């Protein structure tokens, strides 16, 4: 499906568009700022835009008040329609963030329970005990997401809750033409719910994609033919920056081989997990890497490895940002306009190389050379072979190995390469060598 060959461009609209931290209820068409980003996104080589939460919420978007209307801090529903239409007109697909595990305390059904308590027809939409209490002193206890009582956990075994959410998704397809969803905290969603959602998605729109947020564990718990199409690859996210910081390419090489290698026990062979160097929840990669020279090879690794690469808005030109104490504000800054520099140009070329190669989109994975500071791995599909070569070291390295061919062309630069006499990797370099027959 289209997602298997996609390059994702992620935007956190409440941040980028400069919305107030608290929902003041004052409507302002801030989301129209995204219209100025359409051409930039296309130029990066991305073909899909992922918008983090946009619907009416208490604060940060993951505390929903209403699934059916745009957050007033971003504008009116018609403004979101205009933005999605502009993306689609430019040939870009659109995915939205589906926050279905929990809602905010301002969610209309929860407010009805606060008012009517056990007489509310919505009391069974949540996990409530009227003999208890919480720090908010509502006079009843309810389950919050991972102990955060500002996020009220929904009862996803209640058919009325599921029907309400599915009606919302159908309206997003009808009004905004969306092509898929990122499922927030998919690791918290019951398998029964995911199977219902996948069956619904299969009928609501052809090739509608479900990509789940997962952290650790066996991703096949949430990714299968009847559940999520894809999930976030947090295992390799950690390896992508840690392998460079510790100068230990064995870490990422072994993770990739465990997930996608040729052995029979490989976990996710043929699957297309989301590959990323950062996002709205973790430190920017430019802040995470201890050596700035590693930015370019790290991005090459993310685009060369199996998976669907994602670029978080601003990281393509190297902005920094780290999580504060209890705050993600620095990770989600307001950005007036896109920028372009040598790093952006590099990522654009990586994206074009990725999308133009079946081996890089669908190929098998095999480690060819693996040292502390260098890694060369092979991607192969339908007779096409690409060797991804990374030198994380500050000195030139000559790799001697049997490439299986005499010559190649670098998919990133178009430059020819001769494997005779060894392959020299300059310091902090990366190549996508497509082997010539």
N, C-alpha and C positions, 0 to 999 in steps of 0.2 A: 504494500500500500504506500501511498505518498509519504507517510511519516518516516518510512524506512530510509528515504533519501533526503530528508529535510535537514535544513540548518535553521535553528530556532533563535529568534531575537527576543529576549525577555525584557519586559518593562514593568516596573511597579508604579502604576499611574498616580496613586495618592502622593507618592514621593516626588517623582519627576515633575508633576504638574504643580507642585507647591501648595497642596491642600493643607489647611490647618490640621494640627494633630488631633484635635477633638472635633467631632461633628457638631458644628454650630447651626446646622439646618439652613444656612444661607446658601442659596443656589448660585453657582458661578460656573460658566462653561469652560473650566480649566482643561478638560480633556481634549478640547480642540487644539491644544498645544501640540498634540501628537501628529497633527496634519503636517507640521513642519519637519517631521522625522521620516516621512514615507520614503523619500528619495535616498536619504542616508541609509536606511535599513536595506533597501534594494542594493545599494552600492557595496554594502558589506558582504553581499553574497547570500544573506539570509533570505529564506522564502516563506517563513512562518513567523508570525508575531504572537508571543504569549503574553497576555495581559494578566497580571496578578489582580487581586480582588478589586472590582469596580462597583459592586452593588452597595446599597445603603447600609451603613454600619456605624457602630459606636465610635471607633477610633481608627484602627489600622486595616480594616477590611476583612479580617478574619473573625470579626465579631458582628455578624450579619444582623441587620434589622429587618430587611425586606429583600427577598430574592428577585423581585420583579421590577425594581426600579434602580436606576443609577444613583450612586451616592450624590446628594446635592452639591457637595464640595467639588464634584467633577462636572456637574451640569445636569441637563435633562436627558431623558432617554433618547430624544431626537439627536442630541449631540453625539452619543455613542453610536447611533445608527450612521451618522455622517462619517465618523472616524472609521468604523468597520467597512463602510462602503469604499472609502478612499484606499484602505489597505487592499481590499479585494480588487478594485479597479487597477491597482498597481501590480496585480498578480501575486499578492501575498495572502496566505491563509491566516486565519485568526483562531487562536485558542484562548479560552477564558479559564480563570481559576475557580473551580467548584469546591466550595467550602461546605461540606455536607455532614461532617461529624458533629459539629457544634454550631451554636449561634451566639450572638451577644445578648446581654441582659436587656437590651432595648428591642429585641425581637418581638414582634407584635403578639405572638401566641404566648410567650413567656410573660409579657406584661399583663395579659388577660389572667394568667394564673396568679400573678402577684395581687391582682385586684379581687378575684373571685375565689381563689384558693381551690378547695376541693370541688366547688361548684363549676369550675371552669371546664368547658368541653375539651380543652387542650392539655389538661393535666397529665394525660398519658402520652403526650408528645415528648416528655422528658422523664428522667429517672428521679422521682420525687418521693420524699418521706415527710409527711406533715407532722411527725413527732420530733423532728430534728430542727436544726438551724445552721446557718453559715455565717461567715464574717460580715455578710451584707445584712444580716438580721431581718430577713424577709418573713420569719416566722415558720419557715419550712426548710428542710435540707434538700439539696439537689446535687447531682453529680456534675462536676466541672471537668473540663479536659485536662488531664494530668495534674489535677489539683489547682488549676487556675479557674477560680469561680467566676471570673468575668466572662468566661467562655462556657456556656451552658450546653452540656452534652445532650444530643437528641436521641430519642428512642427509635432507632432505625429498624426495629422489628414491628413498629406500628405502621400498618399499611397506609394510614392517612398521611403520615410524615413523608413516606416514600412517594406517594402520589403527588403531594404538594411540590416536592423537589423535582420530580420528573416533569410536571407541568411547567415549572420554571425553565428547565432545560429546553423543553420544546419551544417555549416563547423566545429563548435566546437564539435558537436556530431560525425561527420564523422572522424575528425582528432584526437580528444582527447578522444572520447567515454564518454563525460560527462553525468551525470545522472540527473542533475537539475540545477536550477539557484536561486541565491539570487537576488531579484530585488531591486536595490538601489532606495531609496526614492519612494517606490511603492505608498505612499500616494499622490504623485504628478502625477501619471500616470492616464490618463482618463479611466473610466470604459470601454468605447468602445475599447480602446487599450488593456486593460487587457483581455477582452473577445476574441479579435483577437489572442492574444498571447496564451491563454489557448487552443483555438481550434488548433492552429499551434502545440503547445507542445504535444497535444494528438495524433497528427499524426506523429511527428518526431521521437518519441521513446516511447515504452511502459513504463508506470509508470514514465515518466519524470516529475519532481517536480518543481513547482514554489513557492518559499517562499519569501514573500514580506516584505520589511522593512517598518513598520508603527510605529507611535509614540503614538498618543492619539486619542480618538474618538471611534466610533463603528467599530470594525474590520470587520464586515460583509459588510462594504462598499467596501472592497478590497478582502475579502476571501469568496468564494462561489463556487458552483459546476462548474461555468463557468468562474471563475477568479482565484485568487491564491488558492493553496491548503492550505497554512499556512501563518502566518505572525509573526512578532516579538512581543513578549508580554512585551511591555515596561511598562504597568501598573503594572504587577507583578514584573518586574525588580526593580522598585522603592521600592515596598513593601518588597522585599527580603532583601535589606540592611537596609532600614529605620526601619523596624520592630525590627531588632536586635539592631540598634543604639539607638532607643528610648525605647527599652524593652517593645514593644507594639505589641504582636503577633496578636492582634485584627486587625491590619492594613492588614497584609498579609492574615489572615484567612477570613476576610470579602471580600477581593478582589477575592480570590479563590472561595468562595461561590457564589459571584455575577457572576463570569464567568462560573463556572462549577457545581454549587450545584444542589440539587434535585428539587428546585422549578421550576414551569412551565416557569417563566420568565427568567430563566438562559440564559445568552447570547451565550455561546460557547460550550454547552454540545456536546460531541462527536467530537469536533474539536481538532487539535493537533498543538497548537501554539508553537513557539520556546521559550524555557525557557533559561535564561542566567543570570549569575551574573556580567559579564562584556563583553566587546568586544573592537574593535579597535577605538571606538568613545567615550567611557566613561572610567572613572577612574577604575583601576584594583580593584577587590574586596578586595585584601589585603590592599589597601590604603583607601578604602571606609569605611571598618568596623573600628569602634573605639576600639573594643576589639578583639585581635587576636584569642581568644578562640572561637569566633563565626564562624571562617572559616569552621570548620568541620560541624557543624549543618546547616550552610547556604547552603553548597554544598548538604547536605542531603535533605534539603527542595527543592532545584532546581531539584533534581533527583526524589523525591517522589511525587511532585505535578503533575497534568495533564500537558502534553506537551512533546516536544522533547528537551532534554537537550543539551546545547552546552557548550564546553570548549574552551576558547580562549588560544591559544598557550602561554605557560609560566605560566599561572595562576594555572595550575595543580600542580606546585611546589611552588606557593605563591609569584611570583615576584610582585613588587609594580610598580606604575606608575600613574601619575595624569596629567590632561590636563594643559598645560601651557597657557599663554596669546596668543590666536590665533594660538596655535600650538598643534598638536597631536603627536609630535615626541616621547615623553616619553611613549606614549601608544603603540608605534609600533617599539620597539627596535630591533636591530640586535642581533640574538642569534646564537652562534657558534654551540651549541649542546644541546640536551635535558637533563634535570636533573630528578632525581627521589628521593623522600623523603617520609616521612610518610603521608603527605597530598596527594601526587600523588597516593600512595597505597590506601588510603581511597577512592579517586575518582574512581579508577579502580574497587574497590569492589562495589561502588554504581552503576557504569555502568553495571557490571555483574548482580547485583540484578535487576536493571531496565529491562534489556533485557530478563531476565529469568522469568518475571512475566507478565502475561496478565493483571492482575489487575493494575499494575503500568503503563502499556502501554495504556490500553483501559478503565480502570475502572472509575466508577462514583466517585463523590466527596461528602463527608459529614463531617462536623466538629463534632467531638465527645467531645473533651475537649478544651476549649479556655480560657486562662487567660492572664495576661500581659506578663508572661515570659514562658508560655508553650502552646503548641498546639499539639493536637492529632487529626488526620483526617483519615477517612476510604476511601480506594479505593477498589471497588468491581467489578468483571467481571466474568461471566461464573462459578459462584459458588466459585471463589477464592476471599478471603478477606484479604487485607493487611492494617494494622494500622501503619501509619507513626507518630512517636512520637518524639517531639523535646522539649528539655529543654534548653532555652537560659539563664537560671539563673545560678548564681554561687554557688547555694546550691542544695542539693538533693531535689527532689519533688516526693511525692507519689500520683499517680493519681488513684482515685476510680471511676470506670465507668463500665458499663455492656459491656464487650467485645463481648458478643455473643458466646463465646467459652471459654474453660478452659485453653487451652495451645496454644502455638504458637512457631514458630522458627524464629529467626532474619535472614532475607535474606542477611544482610550485613556480619554477622560474623558466621552464622550457629548455634549460641547458642540457646538452648531452653529457653522458657519463660513461667512462670506460672502466670496467672492473679489472682489467689486466694489471697485474703488479700491486694489487691492493687498492682499497678505497680510502682516500684521505678525507677525514672529517675535520674541518677547521674548528677552532674553539667556539663553543656555544652555538652549534649549527644544527640544522635539521633539513632532511631531504625526503621527498617522496619519489623514489626511483621506479619508473615503470619499465620493466624488463622488455627488451626487444627480442623477437624471435630470430 
